[in-house]
């Protein structure tokens, strides 16, 4: 795994492979993970990160570069 925040490019590639036949389920899974991360990141009253959609979902439209 890389040292970047999840899902890093290696995780993205693995997830795309794992959910290859079920891309809609991948988006549902990642949406749930995004909202869990949002809860974790804002628990202390901090503002929500502006890049959560890009980090968790936007990349699912195209296969990331490794």
N, C-alpha and C positions, 0 to 999 in steps of 0.2 A: 504494500500500500504506500502511496505517496504521503508526504507530510502536509499536503494542502487539506482544507476543510472538505468533509464528505459531502457529496460524492465527488471525489477527485477524478481526473480523467481515467485512471485505471478502473475505478469502481463504476464509472459510467459505461465503459466498454463491457465490463462483466455483466452489469445489469441489462444492457441492451442485448447481449447474447442470451442471458437467462430468460428474458421476457420476449424473445424474438417473435414467437408465435402469438403473443398476447400483449401488444403494445398498449392497449387501453388499461390493462391491469397494472402495467408499469407506471402509468401516469397516476392511477389511483393510489398505488403504494407510495409513490414519491410525494403526492399531495399530502398524504397522512404524515409522512416523515417531515415535510416542510412545516406543517402546523405544529407538530411536536417540537421541532427546533424553535419555532417562533415562541412557543410557551416557555421553553428553556431559556431563550435569549432575552426575554422581556420580564422574567419573574421578579427582578429587582426594580421594576419600574422604568427600565431603559427603553429607549425608542426601538422600534422594530428595524432591523437591517433593511436597507432598500433593495438589496440584491437577492433576496431569497427566491423569488420566482426564477430568475436567471440561473441561480445555483442549483435549484432542485428540478425545474421543469423545462425551461426553455431549450436546453440541449437535447431533449428527447426527440425533437423534430429532425435532427440530423445526427449522424454518428460522429462523436468527437474524435479529433486527431489525437493519436497516441504519442 
